[in-house]
Amino acid sequence: MNSGSQDRKKFLEGAAWLAKKAQIEADRFSSRLVQLVDEFEHRTQNSVKDIRINDYDGRLVSQNKEWMRTELIKQASQLSKNYEHHFENVNLELAAAVKEFRVPN
């Protein structure tokens, strides 16, 4: 295999690795969102005073809303940090490859 084909193969392997990492993060995030929705539904059921008249404890509903808001912000922040970490790793590997193969910028 010539050098150009070998470089292309390595590039595509790296791209596939990054795509797989991104997919794993997306799956993890989706799973966590489903768990948050399930927990929110459970908490909401606990705030029902009288299901026959659709009466809820406003204080508990407000607490649930704040809990959900806080959790979503935490999860979004964590996802962002995880992607940032992956891209930092890719940039380090890219810099090492550029140095090793003396590829012009």
FISE-186527 format. One line per 4 residues: number of its first residue (from 0); for each residue x, y, z of N, C-alpha, C. Coordinates in pm, 1 decimal, m for minus. Example, Ala and Ser with C-alpha at 12.3 -4.5 7.8 and 13.67 -1.06 7.14 Angstrom:
<nodes>
0> 1319.0,m569.0,780.0,1230.0,m450.0,780.0,1320.0,m330.0,780.0 | 1285.0,m225.0,708.0,1367.0,m106.0,714.0,1290.0,3.0,787.0
</nodes>
This chain:
<nodes>
0> 86.1,m117.3,0.0,0.0,0.0,0.0,90.5,123.3,0.0 | 60.2,220.0,m87.6,146.2,337.6,m94.2,119.3,430.7,23.6 | 207.2,527.6,41.4,202.1,617.4,156.5,71.5,696.1,162.6 | 23.2,744.3,46.9,m101.7,821.6,43.8,m220.3,738.4,88.3
4> m224.9,613.8,43.1,m334.6,524.3,82.5,m327.0,491.7,230.5 | m205.1,471.2,278.7,m185.7,442.0,420.7,m229.6,561.1,506.4 | m193.5,682.8,463.7,m233.9,803.3,537.5,m385.8,817.0,538.0 | m447.3,791.7,423.6,m593.5,801.2,412.7,m659.5,698.4,505.0
8> m604.2,576.9,506.7,m658.3,471.1,592.5,m650.5,513.8,738.6 | m537.2,567.3,779.5,m520.9,611.2,918.8,m617.8,725.3,950.9 | m633.4,817.9,857.0,m726.0,929.2,877.1,m868.1,877.0,897.2 | m909.2,783.6,812.0,m1044.5,730.0,820.8,m1064.2,647.4,948.1
12> m961.0,577.2,990.4,m969.6,504.5,1116.7,m990.2,601.8,1232.6 | m918.9,713.6,1228.8,m935.1,815.7,1332.7,m1073.5,877.7,1329.4 | m1123.4,903.5,1209.3,m1258.1,959.7,1195.8,m1362.1,861.0,1247.7 | m1343.7,733.0,1218.4,m1436.5,630.4,1266.6,m1431.6,621.2,1419.3
16> m1312.9,630.4,1475.6,m1297.8,627.3,1621.3,m1372.9,744.2,1684.6 | m1355.1,863.3,1628.4,m1421.9,981.5,1682.6,m1573.0,968.7,1669.8 | m1620.5,920.0,1556.2,m1764.3,902.4,1536.9,m1820.4,802.6,1638.4 | m1745.9,695.8,1665.0,m1791.1,596.4,1762.8,m1798.5,658.3,1902.5
20> m1697.7,736.7,1940.2,m1699.2,803.7,2070.1,m1818.0,898.9,2081.1 | m1843.5,972.3,1973.6,m1956.3,1066.1,1972.7,m2088.6,990.6,1986.4 | m2100.2,877.7,1918.5,m2222.8,798.4,1928.1,m2243.1,744.2,2068.5 | m2136.3,698.7,2131.1,m2144.6,648.6,2268.8,m2191.3,760.0,2361.6
24> m2136.7,879.9,2345.6,m2178.1,993.8,2429.2,m2324.8,1028.3,2405.7 | m2366.3,1028.7,2279.2,m2505.6,1060.7,2247.2,m2600.0,956.1,2307.6 | m2562.7,829.3,2298.2,m2645.0,722.9,2357.0,m2653.7,736.3,2508.3 | m2540.9,765.8,2571.0,m2537.7,783.5,2715.9,m2627.2,900.9,2757.1
28> m2617.8,1011.0,2682.8,m2697.9,1129.4,2712.4,m2846.7,1099.9,2693.7 | m2881.2,1032.1,2585.6,m3021.7,997.2,2560.5,m3077.2,909.4,2672.1 | m2998.9,814.0,2713.1,m3040.5,724.3,2821.1,m3063.5,801.9,2950.6 | m2974.6,893.9,2979.0,m2988.1,975.1,3100.8,m3112.7,1063.2,3093.7
32> m3143.3,1118.1,2975.9,m3264.7,1199.2,2961.2,m3389.6,1116.2,2987.7 | m3392.5,993.8,2937.3,m3506.9,905.5,2962.4,m3519.4,878.1,3112.3 | m3407.3,855.3,3179.6,m3410.3,833.6,3324.8,m3464.4,956.7,3397.6 | m3424.7,1075.5,3352.2,m3473.5,1198.7,3414.6,m3624.4,1213.5,3395.8
36> m3673.6,1182.2,3278.2,m3818.0,1189.7,3253.3,m3891.9,1091.4,3343.4 | m3840.2,969.2,3354.2,m3902.7,870.3,3442.5,m3905.0,919.1,3587.2 | m3794.6,974.9,3633.0,m3787.8,1026.9,3769.7,m3884.1,1144.3,3788.4 | m3893.6,1230.7,3687.9,m3985.5,1344.4,3695.1,m4129.8,1295.4,3705.9
40> m4165.9,1194.7,3625.5,m4301.0,1138.6,3632.7,m4328.6,1079.9,3771.1 | m4231.3,1010.3,3826.2,m4246.1,953.8,3960.5,m4266.5,1064.5,4064.7 | m4184.8,1169.2,4056.3,m4197.2,1280.9,4149.5,m4331.6,1352.2,4133.0 | m4376.9,1362.8,4009.9,m4505.2,1429.0,3985.1,m4619.3,1348.5,4045.9
44> m4612.9,1216.5,4033.5,m4716.7,1132.4,4094.5,m4722.7,1153.5,4245.7 | m4606.8,1177.2,4305.9,m4602.4,1201.2,4450.4,m4659.7,1336.8,4489.6 | m4678.1,1425.8,4392.6,m4731.4,1558.5,4425.3,m4883.3,1566.9,4404.9 | m4946.1,1454.3,4365.7,m5091.1,1452.5,4345.5,m5160.8,1450.8,4482.2
48> m5251.0,1547.3,4499.8,m5332.8,1550.1,4621.8,m5459.3,1467.7,4601.6 | m5527.5,1493.5,4489.3,m5653.0,1423.2,4460.7,m5662.3,1402.2,4309.9 | m5636.5,1281.0,4266.3,m5633.1,1250.0,4122.9,m5769.0,1270.0,4057.7 | m5877.6,1252.7,4134.2,m6013.1,1264.4,4077.7,m6040.4,1405.0,4025.1
52> m5981.7,1504.7,4092.6,m6006.1,1643.6,4049.1,m5878.9,1708.9,3994.9 | m5778.4,1625.9,3970.2,m5652.1,1676.0,3913.5,m5589.1,1782.8,4003.6 | m5587.2,1755.9,4132.9,m5534.3,1851.5,4231.3,m5392.0,1811.5,4268.5 | m5300.5,1908.0,4252.5,m5158.6,1883.9,4281.5,m5111.2,1978.7,4391.2
56> m5010.5,1934.0,4464.9,m4944.8,2018.4,4564.9,m4850.9,2112.2,4489.4 | m4887.6,2239.9,4481.0,m4811.0,2337.9,4404.2,m4666.5,2349.1,4448.3 | m4641.9,2335.9,4577.4,m4505.0,2343.6,4628.5,m4420.4,2229.4,4573.0 | m4475.9,2108.4,4571.3,m4402.3,1993.4,4518.0,m4384.8,2004.1,4366.2
60> m4485.8,2051.8,4296.9,m4474.8,2070.3,4152.2,m4362.9,2168.8,4122.2 | m4356.2,2277.6,4197.1,m4251.0,2377.1,4178.9,m4113.3,2317.2,4207.7 | m4103.7,2238.3,4313.2,m3977.3,2171.3,4344.7,m3936.1,2076.5,4231.9 | m4034.1,2003.5,4177.1,m4005.6,1911.8,4066.1,m3954.5,1987.1,3944.8
64> m4015.5,2099.8,3916.0,m3974.2,2181.1,3801.6,m3829.4,2226.8,3819.5 | m3797.7,2274.9,3938.0,m3661.0,2320.7,3965.4,m3562.0,2204.7,3961.1 | m3602.9,2090.1,4014.0,m3516.6,1972.6,4010.0,m3486.6,1935.6,3864.7 | m3591.6,1931.0,3780.1,m3573.4,1894.3,3640.0,m3483.6,1994.4,3569.3
68> m3505.1,2121.2,3592.5,m3424.4,2225.9,3530.8,m3276.9,2208.4,3567.8 | m3251.1,2188.7,3695.8,m3114.0,2170.9,3744.9,m3049.3,2047.6,3683.1 | m3123.1,1938.2,3678.1,m3068.5,1813.9,3621.9,m3038.8,1827.5,3472.7 | m3128.3,1892.3,3399.1,m3104.3,1909.7,3255.5,m2981.8,1997.0,3230.1
72> m2966.1,2101.6,3308.9,m2848.2,2187.8,3295.2,m2721.5,2108.6,3326.6 | m2725.4,2027.4,3431.8,m2609.0,1945.0,3467.3,m2573.8,1848.0,3355.4 | m2675.1,1782.1,3299.9,m2649.9,1683.6,3195.1,m2596.4,1750.0,3068.6 | m2652.1,1863.6,3032.2,m2604.1,1935.1,2913.1,m2459.4,1979.2,2932.4
76> m2426.8,2027.0,3051.3,m2290.7,2069.5,3081.3,m2194.2,1950.7,3075.0 | m2235.9,1838.6,3130.3,m2151.2,1719.5,3129.3,m2127.8,1670.7,2986.8 | m2232.3,1672.5,2905.3,m2217.8,1630.9,2766.2,m2118.0,1721.2,2694.2 | m2130.1,1849.4,2716.5,m2039.1,1945.0,2654.4,m1895.2,1917.5,2696.8
80> m1873.3,1892.8,2825.0,m1739.0,1862.5,2875.1,m1684.8,1734.0,2812.9 | m1771.1,1633.7,2800.4,m1726.8,1506.8,2741.8,m1682.8,1524.7,2596.9 | m1762.5,1599.3,2518.5,m1723.8,1624.1,2379.8,m1595.7,1706.8,2373.1 | m1585.4,1805.3,2459.3,m1464.1,1887.5,2462.1,m1341.8,1800.5,2489.1
84> m1355.1,1707.6,2582.8,m1246.2,1616.0,2616.7,m1208.2,1530.4,2494.8 | m1307.9,1477.8,2423.2,m1279.7,1396.4,2304.8,m1204.9,1478.3,2199.6 | m1249.8,1600.4,2177.1,m1185.0,1682.8,2075.2,m1044.5,1724.8,2117.3 | m1022.4,1745.3,2245.3,m886.3,1773.7,2292.7,m795.1,1655.4,2263.2
88> m844.3,1534.0,2289.1,m765.7,1414.3,2260.4,m735.4,1402.7,2111.3 | m835.5,1429.9,2028.7,m815.3,1423.2,1883.9,m711.1,1526.2,1841.5 | m720.3,1647.1,1894.8,m623.5,1750.7,1858.5,m482.3,1714.2,1901.8 | m468.0,1652.0,2018.5,m335.5,1606.9,2063.0,m280.5,1499.2,1968.9
92> m366.1,1404.4,1931.6,m323.6,1298.0,1840.2,m288.8,1356.1,1702.8 | m368.5,1452.1,1658.1,m342.2,1515.8,1528.8,m208.3,1589.6,1532.1 | m183.3,1662.8,1640.2,m56.6,1735.8,1651.9,61.2,1638.5,1651.7 | 46.0,1525.5,1720.1,152.7,1425.1,1722.7,174.5,1366.1,1583.4
96> 64.9,1340.6,1512.6,77.3,1284.3,1377.7,141.6,1384.5,1282.7 | 104.3,1510.4,1292.2,163.4,1613.9,1207.2,313.5,1622.2,1232.4 | 350.3,1616.2,1360.7,492.8,1624.0,1396.6,567.2,1499.6,1346.1 | 507.7,1383.1,1366.3,572.8,1258.9,1325.8,589.2,1248.5,1174.4
100> 486.7,1286.5,1101.6,490.7,1272.6,956.0,535.4,1402.0,887.0 | 564.3,1504.4,968.0,608.6,1633.8,916.4,515.2,1687.2,806.8 | 385.8,1681.3,840.1,283.4,1728.6,747.5,274.4,1880.1,759.1 | 276.9,1952.5,646.9,264.7,2099.2,655.5,124.9,2138.4,697.7
104> 113.4,2249.5,772.1,m18.0,2296.7,819.4,m96.2,2359.3,707.4
</nodes>
